[in-house]
Amino acid sequence: MPKVFLCLSKKLHENWASVGQLYIESFNGSFRDECLNINWFMSLEAARDKIERWRTDCNEFRPHSARTYLTPAEFARKTGSEAV
């Protein structure tokens, strides 16, 4: 492979990796603030239950700014895609 291609490929990967890291950090902050910091987990089963309830609320009912403040289900209906 030409050196230029390898250099561009590496730079592109680095840029996308940093964008991905931003999304991960944003998720971690929301998860910590909205779930972990406000719940007291007495057992692994209780933790799984509370975390699943938070995940369901976040993914199915809560509007997201990245989706023009629509819930994932509303966004999917509007765009004709499946809910994520």
mmCIF file of the N, C-alpha and C atoms, coordinates in Angstrom:
data_MODEL
# 
_entry.id   MODEL 
# 
loop_
_atom_site.group_PDB 
_atom_site.id 
_atom_site.type_symbol 
_atom_site.label_atom_id 
_atom_site.label_alt_id 
_atom_site.label_comp_id 
_atom_site.label_asym_id 
_atom_site.label_entity_id 
_atom_site.label_seq_id 
_atom_site.pdbx_PDB_ins_code 
_atom_site.Cartn_x 
_atom_site.Cartn_y 
_atom_site.Cartn_z 
_atom_site.occupancy 
_atom_site.B_iso_or_equiv 
_atom_site.pdbx_formal_charge 
_atom_site.auth_seq_id 
_atom_site.auth_comp_id 
_atom_site.auth_asym_id 
_atom_site.auth_atom_id 
_atom_site.pdbx_PDB_model_num 
ATOM 1   N N  . MET A 1 1  ? 0.835   -1.186 0.000  1.00 0.00 ? 1  MET A N  1 
ATOM 2   C CA . MET A 1 1  ? 0.000   0.000  0.000  1.00 0.00 ? 1  MET A CA 1 
ATOM 3   C C  . MET A 1 1  ? 0.879   1.249  0.000  1.00 0.00 ? 1  MET A C  1 
ATOM 4   N N  . PRO A 1 2  ? 0.431   2.292  -0.688 1.00 0.00 ? 2  PRO A N  1 
ATOM 5   C CA . PRO A 1 2  ? 1.201   3.532  -0.694 1.00 0.00 ? 2  PRO A CA 1 
ATOM 6   C C  . PRO A 1 2  ? 1.233   4.160  0.701  1.00 0.00 ? 2  PRO A C  1 
ATOM 7   N N  . LYS A 1 3  ? 2.341   4.842  0.999  1.00 0.00 ? 3  LYS A N  1 
ATOM 8   C CA . LYS A 1 3  ? 2.496   5.488  2.300  1.00 0.00 ? 3  LYS A CA 1 
ATOM 9   C C  . LYS A 1 3  ? 1.407   6.516  2.569  1.00 0.00 ? 3  LYS A C  1 
ATOM 10  N N  . VAL A 1 4  ? 1.019   7.250  1.532  1.00 0.00 ? 4  VAL A N  1 
ATOM 11  C CA . VAL A 1 4  ? -0.002  8.287  1.696  1.00 0.00 ? 4  VAL A CA 1 
ATOM 12  C C  . VAL A 1 4  ? -1.313  7.664  2.159  1.00 0.00 ? 4  VAL A C  1 
ATOM 13  N N  . PHE A 1 5  ? -1.701  6.553  1.554  1.00 0.00 ? 5  PHE A N  1 
ATOM 14  C CA . PHE A 1 5  ? -2.932  5.879  1.937  1.00 0.00 ? 5  PHE A CA 1 
ATOM 15  C C  . PHE A 1 5  ? -2.865  5.431  3.399  1.00 0.00 ? 5  PHE A C  1 
ATOM 16  N N  . LEU A 1 6  ? -1.751  4.850  3.803  1.00 0.00 ? 6  LEU A N  1 
ATOM 17  C CA . LEU A 1 6  ? -1.614  4.394  5.183  1.00 0.00 ? 6  LEU A CA 1 
ATOM 18  C C  . LEU A 1 6  ? -1.694  5.555  6.154  1.00 0.00 ? 6  LEU A C  1 
ATOM 19  N N  . CYS A 1 7  ? -1.071  6.659  5.806  1.00 0.00 ? 7  CYS A N  1 
ATOM 20  C CA . CYS A 1 7  ? -1.092  7.835  6.665  1.00 0.00 ? 7  CYS A CA 1 
ATOM 21  C C  . CYS A 1 7  ? -2.515  8.381  6.800  1.00 0.00 ? 7  CYS A C  1 
ATOM 22  N N  . LEU A 1 8  ? -3.225  8.504  5.677  1.00 0.00 ? 8  LEU A N  1 
ATOM 23  C CA . LEU A 1 8  ? -4.609  8.989  5.703  1.00 0.00 ? 8  LEU A CA 1 
ATOM 24  C C  . LEU A 1 8  ? -5.523  8.029  6.449  1.00 0.00 ? 8  LEU A C  1 
ATOM 25  N N  . SER A 1 9  ? -5.326  6.753  6.225  1.00 0.00 ? 9  SER A N  1 
ATOM 26  C CA . SER A 1 9  ? -6.132  5.744  6.893  1.00 0.00 ? 9  SER A CA 1 
ATOM 27  C C  . SER A 1 9  ? -5.948  5.818  8.408  1.00 0.00 ? 9  SER A C  1 
ATOM 28  N N  . LYS A 1 10 ? -4.722  5.969  8.843  1.00 0.00 ? 10 LYS A N  1 
ATOM 29  C CA . LYS A 1 10 ? -4.437  6.063  10.285 1.00 0.00 ? 10 LYS A CA 1 
ATOM 30  C C  . LYS A 1 10 ? -5.065  7.327  10.860 1.00 0.00 ? 10 LYS A C  1 
ATOM 31  N N  . LYS A 1 11 ? -4.953  8.449  10.166 1.00 0.00 ? 11 LYS A N  1 
ATOM 32  C CA . LYS A 1 11 ? -5.514  9.711  10.636 1.00 0.00 ? 11 LYS A CA 1 
ATOM 33  C C  . LYS A 1 11 ? -7.039  9.625  10.727 1.00 0.00 ? 11 LYS A C  1 
ATOM 34  N N  . LEU A 1 12 ? -7.665  9.038  9.716  1.00 0.00 ? 12 LEU A N  1 
ATOM 35  C CA . LEU A 1 12 ? -9.113  8.871  9.724  1.00 0.00 ? 12 LEU A CA 1 
ATOM 36  C C  . LEU A 1 12 ? -9.546  8.011  10.902 1.00 0.00 ? 12 LEU A C  1 
ATOM 37  N N  . HIS A 1 13 ? -8.842  6.923  11.137 1.00 0.00 ? 13 HIS A N  1 
ATOM 38  C CA . HIS A 1 13 ? -9.153  6.050  12.269 1.00 0.00 ? 13 HIS A CA 1 
ATOM 39  C C  . HIS A 1 13 ? -9.012  6.807  13.589 1.00 0.00 ? 13 HIS A C  1 
ATOM 40  N N  . GLU A 1 14 ? -7.964  7.590  13.732 1.00 0.00 ? 14 GLU A N  1 
ATOM 41  C CA . GLU A 1 14 ? -7.757  8.355  14.965 1.00 0.00 ? 14 GLU A CA 1 
ATOM 42  C C  . GLU A 1 14 ? -8.891  9.344  15.193 1.00 0.00 ? 14 GLU A C  1 
ATOM 43  N N  . ASN A 1 15 ? -9.331  10.018 14.119 1.00 0.00 ? 15 ASN A N  1 
ATOM 44  C CA . ASN A 1 15 ? -10.427 10.978 14.257 1.00 0.00 ? 15 ASN A CA 1 
ATOM 45  C C  . ASN A 1 15 ? -11.723 10.296 14.661 1.00 0.00 ? 15 ASN A C  1 
ATOM 46  N N  . TRP A 1 16 ? -12.065 9.173  14.022 1.00 0.00 ? 16 TRP A N  1 
ATOM 47  C CA . TRP A 1 16 ? -13.294 8.461  14.373 1.00 0.00 ? 16 TRP A CA 1 
ATOM 48  C C  . TRP A 1 16 ? -13.205 7.859  15.762 1.00 0.00 ? 16 TRP A C  1 
ATOM 49  N N  . ALA A 1 17 ? -12.024 7.428  16.162 1.00 0.00 ? 17 ALA A N  1 
ATOM 50  C CA . ALA A 1 17 ? -11.852 6.877  17.510 1.00 0.00 ? 17 ALA A CA 1 
ATOM 51  C C  . ALA A 1 17 ? -12.110 7.957  18.546 1.00 0.00 ? 17 ALA A C  1 
ATOM 52  N N  . SER A 1 18 ? -11.661 9.178  18.288 1.00 0.00 ? 18 SER A N  1 
ATOM 53  C CA . SER A 1 18 ? -11.890 10.250 19.258 1.00 0.00 ? 18 SER A CA 1 
ATOM 54  C C  . SER A 1 18 ? -13.364 10.638 19.303 1.00 0.00 ? 18 SER A C  1 
ATOM 55  N N  . VAL A 1 19 ? -14.050 10.610 18.166 1.00 0.00 ? 19 VAL A N  1 
ATOM 56  C CA . VAL A 1 19 ? -15.495 10.888 18.151 1.00 0.00 ? 19 VAL A CA 1 
ATOM 57  C C  . VAL A 1 19 ? -16.228 9.815  18.944 1.00 0.00 ? 19 VAL A C  1 
ATOM 58  N N  . GLY A 1 20 ? -15.856 8.561  18.720 1.00 0.00 ? 20 GLY A N  1 
ATOM 59  C CA . GLY A 1 20 ? -16.468 7.471  19.476 1.00 0.00 ? 20 GLY A CA 1 
ATOM 60  C C  . GLY A 1 20 ? -16.231 7.615  20.966 1.00 0.00 ? 20 GLY A C  1 
ATOM 61  N N  . GLN A 1 21 ? -15.039 8.052  21.340 1.00 0.00 ? 21 GLN A N  1 
ATOM 62  C CA . GLN A 1 21 ? -14.721 8.245  22.751 1.00 0.00 ? 21 GLN A CA 1 
ATOM 63  C C  . GLN A 1 21 ? -15.624 9.314  23.367 1.00 0.00 ? 21 GLN A C  1 
ATOM 64  N N  . LEU A 1 22 ? -15.942 10.361 22.609 1.00 0.00 ? 22 LEU A N  1 
ATOM 65  C CA . LEU A 1 22 ? -16.841 11.404 23.112 1.00 0.00 ? 22 LEU A CA 1 
ATOM 66  C C  . LEU A 1 22 ? -18.227 10.849 23.416 1.00 0.00 ? 22 LEU A C  1 
ATOM 67  N N  . TYR A 1 23 ? -18.743 10.002 22.523 1.00 0.00 ? 23 TYR A N  1 
ATOM 68  C CA . TYR A 1 23 ? -20.054 9.398  22.757 1.00 0.00 ? 23 TYR A CA 1 
ATOM 69  C C  . TYR A 1 23 ? -20.024 8.484  23.981 1.00 0.00 ? 23 TYR A C  1 
ATOM 70  N N  . ILE A 1 24 ? -18.961 7.740  24.120 1.00 0.00 ? 24 ILE A N  1 
ATOM 71  C CA . ILE A 1 24 ? -18.832 6.838  25.268 1.00 0.00 ? 24 ILE A CA 1 
ATOM 72  C C  . ILE A 1 24 ? -18.778 7.624  26.557 1.00 0.00 ? 24 ILE A C  1 
ATOM 73  N N  . GLU A 1 25 ? -17.993 8.692  26.583 1.00 0.00 ? 25 GLU A N  1 
ATOM 74  C CA . GLU A 1 25 ? -17.887 9.518  27.787 1.00 0.00 ? 25 GLU A CA 1 
ATOM 75  C C  . GLU A 1 25 ? -19.218 10.183 28.118 1.00 0.00 ? 25 GLU A C  1 
ATOM 76  N N  . SER A 1 26 ? -19.942 10.613 27.104 1.00 0.00 ? 26 SER A N  1 
ATOM 77  C CA . SER A 1 26 ? -21.251 11.210 27.326 1.00 0.00 ? 26 SER A CA 1 
ATOM 78  C C  . SER A 1 26 ? -22.214 10.187 27.931 1.00 0.00 ? 26 SER A C  1 
ATOM 79  N N  . PHE A 1 27 ? -22.221 8.973  27.366 1.00 0.00 ? 27 PHE A N  1 
ATOM 80  C CA . PHE A 1 27 ? -23.066 7.907  27.910 1.00 0.00 ? 27 PHE A CA 1 
ATOM 81  C C  . PHE A 1 27 ? -22.683 7.597  29.355 1.00 0.00 ? 27 PHE A C  1 
ATOM 82  N N  . ASN A 1 28 ? -21.380 7.455  29.604 1.00 0.00 ? 28 ASN A N  1 
ATOM 83  C CA . ASN A 1 28 ? -20.930 7.127  30.960 1.00 0.00 ? 28 ASN A CA 1 
ATOM 84  C C  . ASN A 1 28 ? -21.374 8.180  31.960 1.00 0.00 ? 28 ASN A C  1 
ATOM 85  N N  . GLY A 1 29 ? -21.279 9.457  31.576 1.00 0.00 ? 29 GLY A N  1 
ATOM 86  C CA . GLY A 1 29 ? -21.702 10.526 32.473 1.00 0.00 ? 29 GLY A CA 1 
ATOM 87  C C  . GLY A 1 29 ? -23.195 10.468 32.761 1.00 0.00 ? 29 GLY A C  1 
ATOM 88  N N  . SER A 1 30 ? -23.994 10.269 31.714 1.00 0.00 ? 30 SER A N  1 
ATOM 89  C CA . SER A 1 30 ? -25.448 10.173 31.911 1.00 0.00 ? 30 SER A CA 1 
ATOM 90  C C  . SER A 1 30 ? -25.807 8.961  32.761 1.00 0.00 ? 30 SER A C  1 
ATOM 91  N N  . PHE A 1 31 ? -25.194 7.838  32.471 1.00 0.00 ? 31 PHE A N  1 
ATOM 92  C CA . PHE A 1 31 ? -25.482 6.607  33.217 1.00 0.00 ? 31 PHE A CA 1 
ATOM 93  C C  . PHE A 1 31 ? -25.121 6.780  34.689 1.00 0.00 ? 31 PHE A C  1 
ATOM 94  N N  . ARG A 1 32 ? -23.975 7.381  34.942 1.00 0.00 ? 32 ARG A N  1 
ATOM 95  C CA . ARG A 1 32 ? -23.538 7.598  36.322 1.00 0.00 ? 32 ARG A CA 1 
ATOM 96  C C  . ARG A 1 32 ? -24.499 8.547  37.037 1.00 0.00 ? 32 ARG A C  1 
ATOM 97  N N  . ASP A 1 33 ? -24.807 9.707  36.398 1.00 0.00 ? 33 ASP A N  1 
ATOM 98  C CA . ASP A 1 33 ? -25.647 10.723 37.038 1.00 0.00 ? 33 ASP A CA 1 
ATOM 99  C C  . ASP A 1 33 ? -27.091 10.290 37.217 1.00 0.00 ? 33 ASP A C  1 
ATOM 100 N N  . GLU A 1 34 ? -27.633 9.604  36.222 1.00 0.00 ? 34 GLU A N  1 
ATOM 101 C CA . GLU A 1 34 ? -29.058 9.287  36.232 1.00 0.00 ? 34 GLU A CA 1 
ATOM 102 C C  . GLU A 1 34 ? -29.393 7.925  36.811 1.00 0.00 ? 34 GLU A C  1 
ATOM 103 N N  . CYS A 1 35 ? -28.419 7.051  36.956 1.00 0.00 ? 35 CYS A N  1 
ATOM 104 C CA . CYS A 1 35 ? -28.722 5.703  37.432 1.00 0.00 ? 35 CYS A CA 1 
ATOM 105 C C  . CYS A 1 35 ? -27.855 5.308  38.628 1.00 0.00 ? 35 CYS A C  1 
ATOM 106 N N  . LEU A 1 36 ? -26.563 5.310  38.436 1.00 0.00 ? 36 LEU A N  1 
ATOM 107 C CA . LEU A 1 36 ? -25.686 4.789  39.484 1.00 0.00 ? 36 LEU A CA 1 
ATOM 108 C C  . LEU A 1 36 ? -25.668 5.653  40.732 1.00 0.00 ? 36 LEU A C  1 
ATOM 109 N N  . ASN A 1 37 ? -25.664 6.967  40.579 1.00 0.00 ? 37 ASN A N  1 
ATOM 110 C CA . ASN A 1 37 ? -25.564 7.855  41.735 1.00 0.00 ? 37 ASN A CA 1 
ATOM 111 C C  . ASN A 1 37 ? -26.855 7.962  42.534 1.00 0.00 ? 37 ASN A C  1 
ATOM 112 N N  . ILE A 1 38 ? -27.981 7.601  41.949 1.00 0.00 ? 38 ILE A N  1 
ATOM 113 C CA . ILE A 1 38 ? -29.252 7.782  42.661 1.00 0.00 ? 38 ILE A CA 1 
ATOM 114 C C  . ILE A 1 38 ? -29.855 6.468  43.164 1.00 0.00 ? 38 ILE A C  1 
ATOM 115 N N  . ASN A 1 39 ? -29.245 5.356  42.837 1.00 0.00 ? 39 ASN A N  1 
ATOM 116 C CA . ASN A 1 39 ? -29.766 4.058  43.282 1.00 0.00 ? 39 ASN A CA 1 
ATOM 117 C C  . ASN A 1 39 ? -28.822 3.396  44.267 1.00 0.00 ? 39 ASN A C  1 
ATOM 118 N N  . TRP A 1 40 ? -29.415 2.643  45.149 1.00 0.00 ? 40 TRP A N  1 
ATOM 119 C CA . TRP A 1 40 ? -28.659 1.854  46.109 1.00 0.00 ? 40 TRP A CA 1 
ATOM 120 C C  . TRP A 1 40 ? -28.897 0.393  45.742 1.00 0.00 ? 40 TRP A C  1 
ATOM 121 N N  . PHE A 1 41 ? -27.843 -0.304 45.378 1.00 0.00 ? 41 PHE A N  1 
ATOM 122 C CA . PHE A 1 41 ? -27.978 -1.686 44.924 1.00 0.00 ? 41 PHE A CA 1 
ATOM 123 C C  . PHE A 1 41 ? -27.644 -2.639 46.064 1.00 0.00 ? 41 PHE A C  1 
ATOM 124 N N  . MET A 1 42 ? -28.634 -3.404 46.485 1.00 0.00 ? 42 MET A N  1 
ATOM 125 C CA . MET A 1 42 ? -28.440 -4.331 47.598 1.00 0.00 ? 42 MET A CA 1 
ATOM 126 C C  . MET A 1 42 ? -28.002 -5.722 47.130 1.00 0.00 ? 42 MET A C  1 
ATOM 127 N N  . SER A 1 43 ? -28.166 -5.988 45.848 1.00 0.00 ? 43 SER A N  1 
ATOM 128 C CA . SER A 1 43 ? -27.750 -7.278 45.304 1.00 0.00 ? 43 SER A CA 1 
ATOM 129 C C  . SER A 1 43 ? -27.506 -7.110 43.798 1.00 0.00 ? 43 SER A C  1 
ATOM 130 N N  . LEU A 1 44 ? -26.877 -8.090 43.228 1.00 0.00 ? 44 LEU A N  1 
ATOM 131 C CA . LEU A 1 44 ? -26.633 -8.067 41.789 1.00 0.00 ? 44 LEU A CA 1 
ATOM 132 C C  . LEU A 1 44 ? -27.958 -8.094 41.032 1.00 0.00 ? 44 LEU A C  1 
ATOM 133 N N  . GLU A 1 45 ? -28.904 -8.863 41.512 1.00 0.00 ? 45 GLU A N  1 
ATOM 134 C CA . GLU A 1 45 ? -30.217 -8.936 40.866 1.00 0.00 ? 45 GLU A CA 1 
ATOM 135 C C  . GLU A 1 45 ? -30.923 -7.581 40.905 1.00 0.00 ? 45 GLU A C  1 
ATOM 136 N N  . ALA A 1 46 ? -30.849 -6.897 42.041 1.00 0.00 ? 46 ALA A N  1 
ATOM 137 C CA . ALA A 1 46 ? -31.467 -5.568 42.152 1.00 0.00 ? 46 ALA A CA 1 
ATOM 138 C C  . ALA A 1 46 ? -30.778 -4.582 41.209 1.00 0.00 ? 46 ALA A C  1 
ATOM 139 N N  . ALA A 1 47 ? -29.467 -4.668 41.105 1.00 0.00 ? 47 ALA A N  1 
ATOM 140 C CA . ALA A 1 47 ? -28.717 -3.794 40.200 1.00 0.00 ? 47 ALA A CA 1 
ATOM 141 C C  . ALA A 1 47 ? -29.145 -4.041 38.762 1.00 0.00 ? 47 ALA A C  1 
ATOM 142 N N  . ARG A 1 48 ? -29.237 -5.292 38.370 1.00 0.00 ? 48 ARG A N  1 
ATOM 143 C CA . ARG A 1 48 ? -29.652 -5.619 37.003 1.00 0.00 ? 48 ARG A CA 1 
ATOM 144 C C  . ARG A 1 48 ? -31.043 -5.086 36.703 1.00 0.00 ? 48 ARG A C  1 
ATOM 145 N N  . ASP A 1 49 ? -31.952 -5.216 37.658 1.00 0.00 ? 49 ASP A N  1 
ATOM 146 C CA . ASP A 1 49 ? -33.323 -4.755 37.478 1.00 0.00 ? 49 ASP A CA 1 
ATOM 147 C C  . ASP A 1 49 ? -33.369 -3.235 37.322 1.00 0.00 ? 49 ASP A C  1 
ATOM 148 N N  . LYS A 1 50 ? -32.713 -2.505 38.200 1.00 0.00 ? 50 LYS A N  1 
ATOM 149 C CA . LYS A 1 50 ? -32.737 -1.043 38.144 1.00 0.00 ? 50 LYS A CA 1 
ATOM 150 C C  . LYS A 1 50 ? -32.036 -0.517 36.903 1.00 0.00 ? 50 LYS A C  1 
ATOM 151 N N  . ILE A 1 51 ? -30.940 -1.135 36.531 1.00 0.00 ? 51 ILE A N  1 
ATOM 152 C CA . ILE A 1 51 ? -30.215 -0.711 35.339 1.00 0.00 ? 51 ILE A CA 1 
ATOM 153 C C  . ILE A 1 51 ? -31.039 -0.993 34.086 1.00 0.00 ? 51 ILE A C  1 
ATOM 154 N N  . GLU A 1 52 ? -31.732 -2.104 34.049 1.00 0.00 ? 52 GLU A N  1 
ATOM 155 C CA . GLU A 1 52 ? -32.591 -2.430 32.900 1.00 0.00 ? 52 GLU A CA 1 
ATOM 156 C C  . GLU A 1 52 ? -33.750 -1.441 32.793 1.00 0.00 ? 52 GLU A C  1 
ATOM 157 N N  . ARG A 1 53 ? -34.325 -1.049 33.928 1.00 0.00 ? 53 ARG A N  1 
ATOM 158 C CA . ARG A 1 53 ? -35.401 -0.052 33.897 1.00 0.00 ? 53 ARG A CA 1 
ATOM 159 C C  . ARG A 1 53 ? -34.890 1.292  33.379 1.00 0.00 ? 53 ARG A C  1 
ATOM 160 N N  . TRP A 1 54 ? -33.675 1.668  33.807 1.00 0.00 ? 54 TRP A N  1 
ATOM 161 C CA . TRP A 1 54 ? -33.078 2.915  33.314 1.00 0.00 ? 54 TRP A CA 1 
ATOM 162 C C  . TRP A 1 54 ? -32.830 2.826  31.806 1.00 0.00 ? 54 TRP A C  1 
ATOM 163 N N  . ARG A 1 55 ? -32.287 1.702  31.336 1.00 0.00 ? 55 ARG A N  1 
ATOM 164 C CA . ARG A 1 55 ? -31.991 1.503  29.922 1.00 0.00 ? 55 ARG A CA 1 
ATOM 165 C C  . ARG A 1 55 ? -33.270 1.573  29.079 1.00 0.00 ? 55 ARG A C  1 
ATOM 166 N N  . THR A 1 56 ? -34.326 0.932  29.553 1.00 0.00 ? 56 THR A N  1 
ATOM 167 C CA . THR A 1 56 ? -35.598 0.945  28.834 1.00 0.00 ? 56 THR A CA 1 
ATOM 168 C C  . THR A 1 56 ? -36.148 2.363  28.741 1.00 0.00 ? 56 THR A C  1 
ATOM 169 N N  . ASP A 1 57 ? -36.115 3.087  29.850 1.00 0.00 ? 57 ASP A N  1 
ATOM 170 C CA . ASP A 1 57 ? -36.590 4.466  29.848 1.00 0.00 ? 57 ASP A CA 1 
ATOM 171 C C  . ASP A 1 57 ? -35.774 5.311  28.877 1.00 0.00 ? 57 ASP A C  1 
ATOM 172 N N  . CYS A 1 58 ? -34.478 5.174  28.929 1.00 0.00 ? 58 CYS A N  1 
ATOM 173 C CA . CYS A 1 58 ? -33.582 5.966  28.075 1.00 0.00 ? 58 CYS A CA 1 
ATOM 174 C C  . CYS A 1 58 ? -33.761 5.637  26.595 1.00 0.00 ? 58 CYS A C  1 
ATOM 175 N N  . ASN A 1 59 ? -33.917 4.376  26.279 1.00 0.00 ? 59 ASN A N  1 
ATOM 176 C CA . ASN A 1 59 ? -33.980 3.955  24.881 1.00 0.00 ? 59 ASN A CA 1 
ATOM 177 C C  . ASN A 1 59 ? -35.367 3.991  24.262 1.00 0.00 ? 59 ASN A C  1 
ATOM 178 N N  . GLU A 1 60 ? -36.410 3.975  25.077 1.00 0.00 ? 60 GLU A N  1 
ATOM 179 C CA . GLU A 1 60 ? -37.748 3.866  24.506 1.00 0.00 ? 60 GLU A CA 1 
ATOM 180 C C  . GLU A 1 60 ? -38.667 5.047  24.786 1.00 0.00 ? 60 GLU A C  1 
ATOM 181 N N  . PHE A 1 61 ? -38.447 5.759  25.891 1.00 0.00 ? 61 PHE A N  1 
ATOM 182 C CA . PHE A 1 61 ? -39.416 6.783  26.275 1.00 0.00 ? 61 PHE A CA 1 
ATOM 183 C C  . PHE A 1 61 ? -38.849 8.193  26.368 1.00 0.00 ? 61 PHE A C  1 
ATOM 184 N N  . ARG A 1 62 ? -37.566 8.339  26.612 1.00 0.00 ? 62 ARG A N  1 
ATOM 185 C CA . ARG A 1 62 ? -36.982 9.653  26.834 1.00 0.00 ? 62 ARG A CA 1 
ATOM 186 C C  . ARG A 1 62 ? -36.575 10.312 25.517 1.00 0.00 ? 62 ARG A C  1 
ATOM 187 N N  . PRO A 1 63 ? -37.008 11.577 25.312 1.00 0.00 ? 63 PRO A N  1 
ATOM 188 C CA . PRO A 1 63 ? -36.575 12.299 24.114 1.00 0.00 ? 63 PRO A CA 1 
ATOM 189 C C  . PRO A 1 63 ? -35.070 12.550 24.151 1.00 0.00 ? 63 PRO A C  1 
ATOM 190 N N  . HIS A 1 64 ? -34.439 12.549 22.981 1.00 0.00 ? 64 HIS A N  1 
ATOM 191 C CA . HIS A 1 64 ? -32.994 12.760 22.882 1.00 0.00 ? 64 HIS A CA 1 
ATOM 192 C C  . HIS A 1 64 ? -32.719 13.981 22.013 1.00 0.00 ? 64 HIS A C  1 
ATOM 193 N N  . SER A 1 65 ? -31.798 14.817 22.446 1.00 0.00 ? 65 SER A N  1 
ATOM 194 C CA . SER A 1 65 ? -31.468 16.019 21.674 1.00 0.00 ? 65 SER A CA 1 
ATOM 195 C C  . SER A 1 65 ? -30.905 15.658 20.308 1.00 0.00 ? 65 SER A C  1 
ATOM 196 N N  . ALA A 1 66 ? -30.171 14.565 20.218 1.00 0.00 ? 66 ALA A N  1 
ATOM 197 C CA . ALA A 1 66 ? -29.593 14.152 18.933 1.00 0.00 ? 66 ALA A CA 1 
ATOM 198 C C  . ALA A 1 66 ? -30.670 13.722 17.939 1.00 0.00 ? 66 ALA A C  1 
ATOM 199 N N  . ARG A 1 67 ? -31.870 13.463 18.425 1.00 0.00 ? 67 ARG A N  1 
ATOM 200 C CA . ARG A 1 67 ? -32.983 13.054 17.560 1.00 0.00 ? 67 ARG A CA 1 
ATOM 201 C C  . ARG A 1 67 ? -34.071 14.116 17.558 1.00 0.00 ? 67 ARG A C  1 
ATOM 202 N N  . THR A 1 68 ? -33.653 15.369 17.544 1.00 0.00 ? 68 THR A N  1 
ATOM 203 C CA . THR A 1 68 ? -34.563 16.522 17.565 1.00 0.00 ? 68 THR A CA 1 
ATOM 204 C C  . THR A 1 68 ? -35.625 16.405 18.658 1.00 0.00 ? 68 THR A C  1 
ATOM 205 N N  . TYR A 1 69 ? -35.191 15.974 19.805 1.00 0.00 ? 69 TYR A N  1 
ATOM 206 C CA . TYR A 1 69 ? -36.028 15.836 21.007 1.00 0.00 ? 69 TYR A CA 1 
ATOM 207 C C  . TYR A 1 69 ? -37.240 14.945 20.818 1.00 0.00 ? 69 TYR A C  1 
ATOM 208 N N  . LEU A 1 70 ? -37.065 13.919 20.002 1.00 0.00 ? 70 LEU A N  1 
ATOM 209 C CA . LEU A 1 70 ? -38.076 12.881 19.851 1.00 0.00 ? 70 LEU A CA 1 
ATOM 210 C C  . LEU A 1 70 ? -37.609 11.647 20.614 1.00 0.00 ? 70 LEU A C  1 
ATOM 211 N N  . THR A 1 71 ? -38.562 10.818 21.017 1.00 0.00 ? 71 THR A N  1 
ATOM 212 C CA . THR A 1 71 ? -38.171 9.529  21.591 1.00 0.00 ? 71 THR A CA 1 
ATOM 213 C C  . THR A 1 71 ? -37.654 8.657  20.444 1.00 0.00 ? 71 THR A C  1 
ATOM 214 N N  . PRO A 1 72 ? -36.872 7.632  20.735 1.00 0.00 ? 72 PRO A N  1 
ATOM 215 C CA . PRO A 1 72 ? -36.406 6.753  19.662 1.00 0.00 ? 72 PRO A CA 1 
ATOM 216 C C  . PRO A 1 72 ? -37.546 6.168  18.831 1.00 0.00 ? 72 PRO A C  1 
ATOM 217 N N  . ALA A 1 73 ? -38.660 5.813  19.474 1.00 0.00 ? 73 ALA A N  1 
ATOM 218 C CA . ALA A 1 73 ? -39.792 5.249  18.734 1.00 0.00 ? 73 ALA A CA 1 
ATOM 219 C C  . ALA A 1 73 ? -40.406 6.288  17.801 1.00 0.00 ? 73 ALA A C  1 
ATOM 220 N N  . GLU A 1 74 ? -40.565 7.535  18.279 1.00 0.00 ? 74 GLU A N  1 
ATOM 221 C CA . GLU A 1 74 ? -41.102 8.600  17.431 1.00 0.00 ? 74 GLU A CA 1 
ATOM 222 C C  . GLU A 1 74 ? -40.162 8.897  16.264 1.00 0.00 ? 74 GLU A C  1 
ATOM 223 N N  . PHE A 1 75 ? -38.868 8.926  16.552 1.00 0.00 ? 75 PHE A N  1 
ATOM 224 C CA . PHE A 1 75 ? -37.878 9.177  15.515 1.00 0.00 ? 75 PHE A CA 1 
ATOM 225 C C  . PHE A 1 75 ? -37.931 8.088  14.445 1.00 0.00 ? 75 PHE A C  1 
ATOM 226 N N  . ALA A 1 76 ? -38.073 6.832  14.876 1.00 0.00 ? 76 ALA A N  1 
ATOM 227 C CA . ALA A 1 76 ? -38.142 5.715  13.928 1.00 0.00 ? 76 ALA A CA 1 
ATOM 228 C C  . ALA A 1 76 ? -39.385 5.827  13.046 1.00 0.00 ? 76 ALA A C  1 
ATOM 229 N N  . ARG A 1 77 ? -40.527 6.177  13.638 1.00 0.00 ? 77 ARG A N  1 
ATOM 230 C CA . ARG A 1 77 ? -41.748 6.345  12.841 1.00 0.00 ? 77 ARG A CA 1 
ATOM 231 C C  . ARG A 1 77 ? -41.591 7.475  11.828 1.00 0.00 ? 77 ARG A C  1 
ATOM 232 N N  . LYS A 1 78 ? -40.972 8.565  12.274 1.00 0.00 ? 78 LYS A N  1 
ATOM 233 C CA . LYS A 1 78 ? -40.816 9.734  11.412 1.00 0.00 ? 78 LYS A CA 1 
ATOM 234 C C  . LYS A 1 78 ? -39.863 9.450  10.249 1.00 0.00 ? 78 LYS A C  1 
ATOM 235 N N  . THR A 1 79 ? -38.814 8.686  10.503 1.00 0.00 ? 79 THR A N  1 
ATOM 236 C CA . THR A 1 79 ? -37.826 8.424  9.464  1.00 0.00 ? 79 THR A CA 1 
ATOM 237 C C  . THR A 1 79 ? -38.078 7.112  8.715  1.00 0.00 ? 79 THR A C  1 
ATOM 238 N N  . GLY A 1 80 ? -39.028 6.320  9.206  1.00 0.00 ? 80 GLY A N  1 
ATOM 239 C CA . GLY A 1 80 ? -39.347 5.056  8.543  1.00 0.00 ? 80 GLY A CA 1 
ATOM 240 C C  . GLY A 1 80 ? -38.346 3.969  8.824  1.00 0.00 ? 80 GLY A C  1 
ATOM 241 N N  . SER A 1 81 ? -37.588 4.084  9.902  1.00 0.00 ? 81 SER A N  1 
ATOM 242 C CA . SER A 1 81 ? -36.639 3.045  10.270 1.00 0.00 ? 81 SER A CA 1 
ATOM 243 C C  . SER A 1 81 ? -37.089 2.349  11.550 1.00 0.00 ? 81 SER A C  1 
ATOM 244 N N  . GLU A 1 82 ? -36.343 1.324  11.933 1.00 0.00 ? 82 GLU A N  1 
ATOM 245 C CA . GLU A 1 82 ? -36.663 0.600  13.159 1.00 0.00 ? 82 GLU A CA 1 
ATOM 246 C C  . GLU A 1 82 ? -36.134 1.347  14.367 1.00 0.00 ? 82 GLU A C  1 
ATOM 247 N N  . ALA A 1 83 ? -36.824 1.247  15.509 1.00 0.00 ? 83 ALA A N  1 
ATOM 248 C CA . ALA A 1 83 ? -36.344 1.873  16.752 1.00 0.00 ? 83 ALA A CA 1 
ATOM 249 C C  . ALA A 1 83 ? -35.057 1.226  17.189 1.00 0.00 ? 83 ALA A C  1 
ATOM 250 N N  . VAL A 1 84 ? -34.177 2.054  17.704 1.00 0.00 ? 84 VAL A N  1 
ATOM 251 C CA . VAL A 1 84 ? -32.876 1.554  18.158 1.00 0.00 ? 84 VAL A CA 1 
ATOM 252 C C  . VAL A 1 84 ? -32.833 1.547  19.648 1.00 0.00 ? 84 VAL A C  1 
# 
